[in-house]
C-alpha cells in the first residue's frame, strides 16, 4: 500500500519520522524530501504520486494551512481523487492551529491529535484503515465463496432430506452449526457450548470461520491463546498490533459487522440473527506469524 505524506517544509522532521515508521512495517511511502529526483517537473511528479497513492496523510500546522502554500495544492489533488476523505485521508495535527484555518474537507473526518510523537499514531490509523479495506474485500469474496459452497453442498451431498429428531437434536445442541472454514481446512463442530480451532496466520493473512445459527443469540469470540513466532521475523518488535489480531463478527442478514483489535482472553461479542454469519481474523502485516486458539460460543454458556 502506498502512502503520500503532505507536509510543509518546516515540518519535514516530523514527516521524516512518520515515513520511517511506515516504511518499517512494509508500506511504500512518498515523502518529497527523498522521493523527488533532482530535475524534472515538480508539479507533475507530485500529481502522479498522489494519483498512485492509496492513503494521504496531511500534517496540519500553521505552515501547511497558510494561504498560498503548496500543501494546499497537494490537498486539492487528493480531493479530486477522493470526493470524501473517509479511510483515505488522515489529517494529523502536528502543531496547534485555529480550526477555522483547516480546510473543511479535512474536518469531514476525525483529526488525529497525537499526545506524543506523531509517528506511532499515524502508523496505528493507517494500519487500521488497511485492515478495514482488506475486510471489505475479503467479506465480498467470502460471501460469494460461502454461497457457492452451500449451493454445491445441497446439489452434491448424499443423504439430503428429512432428518430424524435425534439427528436434529445432535447437530443443533449448541445452536451453532458449522458450514466450513475458509483457508485453514475443514472444521468439525465441537460439543456444546461452541466451536474451537487452532490457526496459524502469517503476517498480513486472514482466516474466516463461517457458521450458521438456528435461533437469534449473542455470539462471542474468545482468543484463548495468541503465540507469536519471532523466528525469522525481520520487522520491528513492539510495533502496534503485535499484541493481538483484528477480529470481525458478521451476519449475512444484518449489517454492520462488529470489529476491533482483540488480545488473548478478551471476550468480544455481537447479537446475531438466525442464519449464516462468519468470524474473520486478520494478523497485521507488522506482526510475526501467529499461532491462535480461537473459540466461538453462545455467551450464555458458562465455560470457555
Number of C-alpha atoms within 10 A of each C-alpha: 12 18 24 25 25 27 28 21 15 12 17 17 12 15 24 18 15 23 23 14 18 23 15 16 19 13 19 16 23 21 20 20 12 10 12 15 11 7 6 9 10 12 12 10 15 19 15 11 22 24 14 14 19 16 22 25 21 26 26 29 21 18 17 21 22 14 11 9 14 17 22 19 15 21 20 14 17 25 15 11 15 14 9 15 19 14 18 19 24 25 23 21 17 22 13 10 14 9 11 8 13 17 13 10 17 20 14 13 16 11 13 17 16 15 8 9 12 19 19 16 17 21 21 15 14 22 19 18 17 19 21 18 13 15 21 12 11 16 18 10 11 20 15 11 13 20 12 11 14 13 11 11 13 12 10 10 8 8 8 10 7 8 10 9 8 8 10 11 12 11 14 15 14 20 20 27 20 20 21 20 19 17 11 16 9 12 16 14 19 14 13 15 20 23 22 21 18 14 17 19 21 18 16 15 15 23 20 21 23 23 21 19 21 15 12 12 17 14 21 20 26 20 23 18 16 20 15 18 14 13 8 8 14 12 15 14 12 10 16 18 19 19 15 24 23 20 26 24 25 22 23 17 12 12 9 10 16 15 19 15 18 20 19 17 14 12 14 21 18 18 16 24 19 18 16 21 23 23 22 21 24 23 25 27 20 24 28 24 23 23 16 21 17 20 19 22 23 21 20 11 11 7 9 14
